[in-house]
Amino acid sequence: MCFNVLPNMDILYVVSKFPKLSESFVINELYELDDRNHNVSVFSINRPDEKVTHEEVDEMDIPTYYADQPSFKSVFDLLSQRVLNPTLLQRSTFIDNPIYHAFNLHLAKQISEVIDEVGGVDLIHTHFATPDRLAVSHAAAYHEVPCTVTAHASEVFSPPSLQRLKRICSRFNHIILPSEYNKRYLRTELGVETPMSVVPATTNVEKFKPSKNCVSRRLLTVARLVEKKGHEYAIDAVSQLVHQGYDIEYHIIGSGEREEFLRDLVRKLEIEDHVTFLNNVSDEKLMNELHEAEVFLLPCVVTAEGDRDITPVALREAMATQTACVSTRISAIPEVITDGHDGILVEPRDSEALVDAIADLFENQSWRAELSRNARETIETKFDIRIAVDQLEEIFASQSK
């Protein structure tokens, strides 16, 4: 279903890796834009390395191109007229690392060649304002087309250099942000002057439907096994609940660098019979797990380096399936969950507060059901992918005029 009627556009998406399981927001955008008959192509800097992917990838017929990794022969790319362009060189001079500089020019040449191969584009869009995205602005300058970027979390709140981030943002015609929290930070903390719009990170509401197949005392977390997700606080809460007499099954979906640490914690707390690590799963398995969970946990934290979640994808997907959610008061999560209305928010790194919230949901089924219904309504009215792509279309169209 399409809400806006706008002229079809030729759009090139530049991403780090495609497809990528944890970046369903990119796949959702591409799927919806393709469904609205825009001519969308993808340039991926890296090839995928995951065996599991989302069903939508197989349903889309979108041309995808992959970058050649730099080699000794890549030095000849720097002699290309696509690179030896006064406007392009002027835009790229601030990069202080010659290796970054050469790599971006190498990527820019390849992006430019893809643009020619697809017959030209009206606009280039990318996700994440990282240094390699300067290649996007280089290619856009060469072809005299606008470029836009959606800035997310890690590259915004824990970048190697705030000054470099500000300069990267200045190279784009428009910045799209998933929350007001991001916008305030870039505008007030960094002084970024590039035009900005907030387009909430969204969910395919039609895909994540409610179910009544709930398993009593089943808890679920879906998240990469990295520090900012706060798994250890959920595991500690589960341990406390088990010792209080609750017969809990806690399922953890995801993979990542902290897997051994978390498994060791489960063994140390002697709750191996109550915690199951499921690794990455198919969409069908994910849906079953969401439907069976009585409570969804995502106790996010801000790391010492400043890394944090903004509006986690998995949280919105759980809300869409009418699974009662417990998360934390950090970043833009309060823009997704209104505490006591469509979920519960506790302070980060507070296992005891998690215990109380989970126990309250276990013991008060009518309240849990009310929160779950409200959660679905929140996603339908504020975070539906169709609403977001309406906004994206308007931004893209305004830039490509």
C-alpha positions in Angstrom: 0.0 0.0 0.0 1.4 3.4 -1.0 0.3 6.6 0.7 2.1 9.2 -1.5 2.0 9.5 -5.3 5.4 10.8 -6.4 7.3 10.5 -9.6 9.5 7.3 -9.8 13.1 8.0 -8.9 16.4 6.3 -9.7 18.1 5.8 -6.3 21.4 4.2 -5.4 21.8 2.9 -1.9 25.4 2.6 -0.6 25.8 0.3 2.4 28.6 -1.4 4.3 27.4 -4.9 3.8 24.3 -6.3 2.0 22.3 -8.1 3.1 23.0 -7.8 6.8 20.8 -9.5 9.4 21.0 -6.8 12.0 20.2 -4.0 9.5 16.6 -5.0 8.7 15.8 -1.3 8.6 17.8 -1.0 5.3 16.0 -4.0 3.9 12.6 -2.6 4.9 13.3 0.7 3.1 14.6 -1.0 0.0 11.6 -3.4 -0.1 9.1 -0.6 0.3 10.8 1.7 -2.3 11.0 -1.2 -4.7 7.3 -2.0 -4.1 6.5 1.7 -5.0 8.2 1.2 -8.4 11.3 3.3 -7.7 14.4 2.1 -9.5 16.6 1.2 -6.6 20.1 -0.2 -6.9 22.6 -1.2 -4.1 26.3 -0.7 -3.9 27.8 -2.8 -1.0 31.3 -2.1 0.2 31.6 -5.6 1.6 30.1 -9.0 0.7 27.7 -10.7 3.2 29.2 -13.2 5.6 26.0 -14.6 7.2 24.2 -17.7 6.3 20.8 -16.5 7.6 19.0 -13.6 6.0 15.6 -12.0 5.9 12.9 -13.3 3.6 12.4 -9.9 1.9 15.9 -10.2 0.4 14.8 -13.2 -1.7 11.6 -11.4 -2.7 13.3 -8.2 -4.1 14.7 -7.9 -7.6 17.2 -5.1 -6.9 20.5 -4.9 -8.8 23.3 -5.3 -6.2 27.0 -4.4 -6.9 29.9 -5.2 -4.6 33.1 -3.2 -4.3 36.5 -4.6 -5.3 38.8 -4.5 -2.4 41.9 -2.3 -2.8 45.0 -3.9 -4.2 48.3 -2.7 -5.7 46.5 -2.1 -9.0 44.1 0.2 -7.2 46.6 3.0 -7.4 45.7 3.4 -11.0 42.2 4.4 -9.9 43.7 7.5 -8.5 44.6 8.5 -12.1 41.0 8.2 -13.3 39.2 11.3 -14.5 36.5 10.3 -12.1 39.0 11.0 -9.3 41.1 13.8 -10.9 38.2 16.1 -10.7 38.7 19.6 -9.1 35.3 19.6 -7.3 35.8 16.1 -6.0 39.4 16.7 -4.8 38.4 19.9 -3.1 35.7 18.0 -1.1 38.1 15.3 0.0 41.1 17.3 1.2 40.2 17.4 4.9 40.9 13.7 5.5 44.1 13.5 7.5 44.9 9.9 6.8 46.3 9.2 3.3 45.1 5.6 3.5 41.5 6.8 4.2 41.9 9.3 1.4 43.0 6.7 -1.2 40.5 4.2 -0.1 37.6 6.7 -0.4 38.7 7.7 -3.9 39.0 4.1 -4.9 35.4 3.5 -3.7 34.2 6.7 -5.3 35.5 5.6 -8.7 33.6 2.2 -8.3 30.4 4.0 -7.2 30.7 6.3 -10.2 31.0 3.3 -12.6 27.9 1.7 -11.1 26.0 5.0 -11.6 26.9 4.9 -15.3 26.0 1.2 -15.5 22.5 1.7 -14.2 22.0 4.7 -16.5 22.3 7.5 -14.0 20.6 8.2 -10.7 18.6 11.1 -9.2 20.1 10.6 -5.7 22.5 8.6 -3.7 21.5 7.5 -0.2 23.6 5.8 2.5 23.3 4.7 6.1 25.9 5.5 8.8 28.0 8.7 8.6 31.3 6.9 8.7 34.6 8.1 7.0 34.2 5.7 4.1 30.9 7.4 3.3 32.9 10.3 1.9 33.2 8.2 -1.2 29.4 8.7 -1.6 29.8 12.5 -1.6 32.8 12.2 -4.0 30.7 10.2 -6.5 27.7 12.5 -6.0 29.9 15.6 -6.7 31.3 14.0 -9.9 27.8 13.2 -11.2 26.3 16.4 -9.9 23.5 14.6 -8.0 22.5 15.1 -4.3 23.5 12.7 -1.6 21.8 12.0 1.7 22.7 10.0 4.8 20.9 8.3 7.7 23.1 8.8 10.8 22.5 6.1 13.5 24.3 5.5 16.8 27.9 4.1 17.0 29.3 6.5 14.4 27.5 9.5 16.1 28.0 8.9 19.8 31.4 7.1 19.8 33.3 8.3 16.8 37.1 8.4 16.7 36.9 12.1 16.0 34.0 14.5 16.6 35.5 17.0 14.3 35.7 14.5 11.5 32.1 13.4 12.1 31.0 17.1 11.8 33.0 17.4 8.5 31.5 14.2 7.1 28.0 15.5 7.9 28.8 18.7 6.0 29.5 16.8 2.8 25.8 15.6 2.5 22.9 17.6 1.2 20.5 16.3 3.9 20.9 14.2 7.1 18.1 11.8 8.1 18.0 10.8 11.8 16.0 8.0 13.6 15.1 10.2 16.6 14.8 13.7 18.0 17.5 12.6 20.4 20.0 12.2 17.5 18.9 15.5 16.0 19.4 17.4 19.2 22.9 15.9 19.7 24.1 16.7 16.2 22.6 20.2 16.2 23.4 21.4 19.7 26.5 19.3 20.7 28.3 19.2 17.4 26.9 22.3 15.7 26.1 20.5 12.5 24.4 22.9 10.1 23.3 20.5 7.4 19.5 20.3 6.9 18.1 17.5 9.0 14.9 15.5 9.2 13.7 12.9 11.7 12.3 9.8 10.1 11.7 7.2 12.9 13.4 3.8 12.4 10.5 1.6 11.4 9.1 -1.9 11.3 7.2 -3.9 8.8 4.0 -4.0 10.8 2.3 -6.5 8.4 5.1 -9.0 8.9 5.2 -8.9 12.7 1.6 -9.9 13.6 0.3 -10.6 17.1 -0.3 -14.1 18.3 -1.7 -15.8 21.4 0.7 -18.7 21.5 2.4 -17.4 24.6 4.5 -19.9 26.7 4.2 -19.2 30.5 7.3 -17.7 32.1 9.2 -17.5 28.7 11.5 -14.5 28.4 13.2 -13.5 25.2 16.0 -11.1 24.1 16.9 -10.6 20.4 20.1 -8.6 20.1 23.7 -8.9 19.0 25.9 -10.1 21.8 27.7 -6.8 22.4 28.0 -4.7 25.5 25.5 -2.0 24.8 22.6 -4.5 24.7 23.0 -5.2 28.5 22.6 -9.0 28.4 24.4 -9.6 31.6 21.8 -7.6 33.6 19.0 -9.7 32.1 20.9 -12.8 33.0 21.4 -11.6 36.5 17.7 -10.8 36.8 16.8 -14.3 35.6 19.0 -15.8 38.2 17.3 -13.8 40.9 13.9 -14.8 39.7 14.8 -18.4 39.5 16.0 -18.3 43.1 12.7 -16.7 44.0 11.0 -19.8 42.7 10.0 -18.8 39.2 10.4 -21.6 36.6 11.8 -19.4 33.8 12.9 -20.2 30.3 15.1 -17.4 28.9 15.9 -17.5 25.2 18.7 -15.3 23.7 18.8 -14.8 19.9 21.9 -13.3 18.4 25.6 -13.7 18.0 28.6 -11.6 18.8 31.9 -10.9 20.7 30.5 -11.4 24.2 29.1 -14.9 23.7 31.7 -16.7 25.8 31.5 -14.1 28.5 27.7 -14.5 28.7 27.9 -18.3 28.7 30.4 -18.2 31.5 28.1 -15.9 33.5 25.2 -18.3 33.0 27.4 -21.2 34.3 28.7 -19.1 37.2 25.1 -18.3 38.3 24.2 -22.0 37.8 21.1 -21.3 35.6 22.2 -23.4 32.6 18.8 -25.2 32.7 17.0 -21.9 32.4 19.0 -20.0 29.6 19.2 -21.1 26.0 21.5 -19.4 23.4 19.9 -19.7 20.0 22.5 -17.8 17.8 21.1 -16.2 14.6 17.8 -17.6 13.4 15.6 -17.5 10.4 12.6 -15.1 10.1 10.2 -18.0 10.7 12.0 -19.1 13.9 12.2 -15.4 15.1 8.5 -15.1 14.6 7.8 -18.2 16.6 10.1 -17.0 19.5 8.4 -13.6 19.6 4.9 -15.2 19.7 5.9 -17.6 22.4 7.6 -15.0 24.7 5.6 -13.7 27.6 8.1 -10.9 28.1 10.7 -9.3 25.9 13.8 -7.9 27.6 16.3 -5.4 26.2 18.2 -3.7 29.1 20.4 -1.5 26.9 23.3 0.5 28.4 25.7 3.3 27.4 29.2 1.9 27.2 32.3 3.7 28.5 33.1 4.7 24.9 29.7 6.3 24.5 28.2 3.6 22.2 24.5 3.1 22.7 21.3 1.9 21.0 18.9 4.6 19.8 15.6 2.9 18.9 16.4 -0.8 18.7 14.9 -2.7 15.8 14.2 -5.8 17.9 12.3 -3.8 20.5 9.9 -2.4 17.9 9.4 -5.8 16.3 8.5 -7.3 19.7 6.0 -4.5 20.3 4.5 -5.1 16.9 3.8 -8.8 17.9 2.1 -7.6 21.1 4.8 -9.0 23.4 5.2 -7.1 26.6 8.5 -5.2 26.6 10.9 -4.2 29.3 13.8 -1.9 28.4 15.8 1.0 29.8 15.7 4.8 30.0 18.6 5.7 27.7 19.0 7.6 24.4 15.8 7.6 22.3 14.2 4.5 23.8 11.7 6.7 25.7 10.6 7.9 22.2 9.5 4.4 21.5 8.2 3.2 24.8 6.1 5.3 27.1 6.7 3.8 30.6 3.5 2.2 32.0 1.5 2.7 28.8 3.0 0.4 26.1 5.9 -1.1 28.0 8.1 -0.7 31.1 11.3 1.3 31.4 13.9 0.9 34.1 17.2 2.5 34.8 20.2 1.0 33.0 22.4 -1.5 34.8 19.7 -2.1 37.5 19.0 -5.9 37.7 16.8 -5.5 40.7 14.5 -3.1 38.8 14.4 -5.7 36.0 13.4 -8.4 38.5 10.5 -6.2 39.8 9.3 -5.3 36.3 9.3 -8.9 35.1 7.6 -10.2 38.2 4.9 -7.5 37.9 4.2 -8.7 34.3 4.1 -12.3 35.3 1.7 -11.7 38.2 -0.6 -9.2 36.5 -1.8 -10.7 33.2 -4.5 -8.1 32.5 -2.0 -5.3 32.8 0.5 -7.2 30.6 -2.2 -7.6 28.0 -3.1 -3.9 28.1 0.6 -2.9 27.7 0.9 -5.4 24.8 -2.1 -4.0 22.9 -0.9 -0.5 23.4 2.5 -1.5 22.1 1.1 -2.8 18.9 -0.9 0.5 18.4 2.2 2.5 19.0 4.1 0.7 16.3 1.1 0.9 13.9 0.7 4.7 14.3 4.3 5.9 14.8 6.7 3.3 13.4 5.1 1.7 10.3 7.6 1.4 7.4 5.0 2.8 5.0 4.7 6.1 6.9 8.5 6.4 7.1 9.0 5.8 3.3 6.3 8.5 2.7 8.7 10.8 4.5 11.8 9.5 2.7 10.1 9.9 -0.7 9.4 13.6 0.1 13.0 14.2 1.2 14.5 12.4 -1.8 12.2 14.2 -4.2 13.0 17.6 -2.7 16.7 17.0 -3.0 16.6 15.7 -6.6 14.6 18.6 -8.1 
